[in-house]
Structures are given as structure tokens and as C-alpha cells.
Amino acid sequence: GPIYLTPEELATYDGTDETKPLYLAISGTIYDVSANRRTYGPDGSYRYFTGVDAARSYVTGCFAEDRTADMRGVEEMYLPLDDPKVDSHWSPAELAALKEKERAEALKRVHEGLLHWVNFFENNDKYPKVGYLKRSKNWLDNEPRRALCKSAAKGRRKRQIPSE
């Protein structure tokens, strides 16, 4: 049957103990990536994913900085930056509606980005699903809200005026 590991237990499957398999989690599901030890092991380019649920980093691309499953605020990478000069082209009500639409689209992009990687592991015979991550019910309540990593924040641009 499936195994159930706490985040602390999962951390011991990061490749530093060569007698253990390499595990990573994404959105709470644990996969065995031992078949690709060179890539996911301690010296591999994807070492940041093993021993942890790094769902956030799959979307932001900030592997070292975003080794967490906390997705709060990731949608900001897809939101335009506010600019009073540009934003003055809309009435306050129009701007509020636009921002609501932009946020909904950004959340959809985050969901689709994460879903791509969930499906990648779920449908990859090379990386079998072995179990699930055990967390306390309200684990996010004890986590500080993360700022968007520099690389993801750098991609944000000003809102565009419709006629431009």
C-alpha cells in the first residue's frame, strides 16, 4: 500500500543516504525518482525537488528559493504591475473589475502550471507514486507568507492601455 510520510521523514529521502530511494512530493503526493538519481540526487540539477514537496518551485521556476508546497501568492507573477498613469485610463469600478479578471486568469495559469507537473509525474512510469505527505490540518497557518522570488517577480510588466 501507499506510504505516509511527514515532511521531516520525507526530507531523509533526498539522496544523502544512498541506501534510501529518492523521493519527491508534489501537491502532497510522493513519487520515487530513484530511476534518475543522476538528475535528482545530491549533485543533480533537480536536487532541489527531492526530500520535499516543492510544488511552488515547479510554477515559479525558483528551485532553490521556493522549496515549499505553499502556493499562496504565486499568482502575483502573472499579475500586471499597478501604474497610476496607466491605471487612470479606467474608472475605479472598471479597474476593480479588470483586476478581478486578471487575478482569476492568474490563478488559472498557476493551476494549469502546477497541473502540468502533477500530470507529468502521475503519468510517468519511470517515477512511481509511492504515497502521500502527512501534514497537520492547518499547516499553512504556521507558515509565513512568502514573497514572490526575484526571478518570478522580474517577469511582471505594467498593465497595458487597451488602445496600445
C-alpha positions in Angstrom: 0.0 0.0 0.0 1.0 3.6 -0.1 3.4 5.1 2.5 2.6 8.2 4.5 5.5 10.4 5.5 5.7 13.7 7.4 7.8 16.5 5.8 10.6 15.7 8.2 10.5 12.0 7.2 10.4 12.9 3.5 13.5 15.0 4.0 15.5 11.9 4.7 14.9 10.7 1.1 16.9 13.4 -0.5 19.7 11.2 -1.7 22.2 12.0 1.1 21.7 8.4 2.4 22.5 6.2 -0.6 20.7 3.3 1.0 17.3 5.0 0.6 15.4 5.8 -2.5 15.0 9.3 -3.8 11.5 10.7 -3.1 9.9 14.0 -4.1 6.4 15.2 -3.5 4.2 17.4 -5.5 0.9 18.7 -4.0 1.1 16.1 -1.3 1.7 13.0 -3.5 5.1 11.3 -3.2 6.9 9.8 -6.1 10.1 7.7 -6.3 12.6 9.3 -8.7 15.4 6.9 -7.9 15.4 5.8 -11.6 17.0 9.2 -12.3 19.5 9.5 -9.4 22.0 11.5 -11.5 19.4 14.2 -12.1 17.6 14.2 -8.7 20.4 13.1 -6.5 22.5 15.5 -4.3 24.7 16.6 -7.2 21.9 16.7 -9.8 20.3 19.7 -11.4 16.9 18.8 -9.9 18.2 18.0 -6.4 16.0 20.8 -5.1 12.9 18.7 -5.6 13.9 15.6 -3.6 13.1 15.2 0.0 10.4 17.9 -0.1 7.1 19.0 -1.6 8.4 21.8 -3.8 5.1 22.4 -5.7 5.7 26.2 -5.7 9.1 25.9 -7.4 7.6 24.0 -10.3 5.5 27.1 -11.2 7.8 29.9 -10.2 11.0 28.2 -11.6 12.8 29.3 -8.4 14.1 25.9 -7.5 16.3 26.8 -4.5 14.2 29.6 -3.1 10.7 28.0 -3.4 11.1 24.5 -2.0 7.6 24.5 -0.5 4.1 23.4 -1.2 2.8 26.8 -0.2 1.2 28.3 -3.3 -0.1 31.5 -1.7 0.8 34.5 -3.8 2.2 32.6 -6.7 -0.4 34.2 -9.0 1.3 37.5 -8.5 3.9 36.5 -11.0 1.1 36.7 -13.7 -0.5 39.9 -12.5 0.4 43.2 -14.1 2.1 45.9 -12.0 -0.1 48.9 -11.0 0.9 52.2 -12.5 -1.2 55.2 -11.6 -0.7 56.8 -15.0 -1.8 53.7 -16.9 -4.5 52.8 -14.4 -6.1 56.2 -14.7 -7.5 55.1 -18.1 -10.1 53.2 -16.3 -12.8 54.3 -13.8 -12.3 52.9 -10.3 -15.1 50.4 -10.9 -13.7 49.4 -14.3 -10.2 49.0 -12.7 -11.6 46.9 -9.9 -13.4 44.6 -12.3 -10.3 44.4 -14.5 -8.1 43.4 -11.5 -10.6 40.8 -10.5 -10.5 39.3 -14.0 -6.7 39.5 -14.1 -6.5 37.7 -10.7 -8.8 34.9 -11.9 -6.7 34.4 -15.0 -3.5 34.4 -13.0 -4.9 31.8 -10.6 -5.9 29.7 -13.6 -2.4 29.9 -15.0 -0.9 28.8 -11.7 -3.3 25.9 -11.5 -2.5 24.9 -15.1 1.2 25.2 -14.5 1.1 23.0 -11.4 -1.3 20.6 -13.1 1.2 20.1 -15.9 3.8 18.8 -13.4 1.3 16.8 -11.4 0.3 15.0 -14.6 3.9 14.6 -15.6 4.7 12.6 -12.5 1.3 10.9 -12.4 1.6 9.6 -15.9 5.3 8.8 -15.9 6.0 5.0 -15.4 9.7 5.9 -14.6 8.6 7.6 -11.4 6.0 5.5 -9.5 3.7 7.0 -7.0 4.6 5.6 -3.6 2.5 7.5 -1.1 1.3 10.7 0.4 2.6 13.5 2.6 1.2 13.8 6.1 0.7 17.3 7.3 -1.2 18.8 10.1 -4.7 20.0 9.0 -3.8 23.7 9.2 -0.1 23.5 8.3 -0.2 26.7 6.3 -1.4 28.7 9.4 2.1 28.2 10.8 4.0 29.2 7.6 4.9 32.8 6.9 3.6 34.1 3.6 6.4 34.1 1.1 7.3 36.9 -1.2 7.5 36.2 -4.8 11.0 35.1 -5.7 13.1 37.6 -7.7 13.1 35.6 -10.9 9.3 35.3 -11.0 8.7 38.9 -9.9 11.1 40.1 -12.6 8.7 38.9 -15.3 5.9 41.2 -14.2 5.0 44.1 -16.5 2.8 47.2 -16.3 -0.8 46.9 -17.3 -1.4 47.8 -20.9 -3.8 50.5 -22.0 -6.4 48.9 -24.3 -5.7 51.1 -27.3 -2.0 50.4 -27.2 
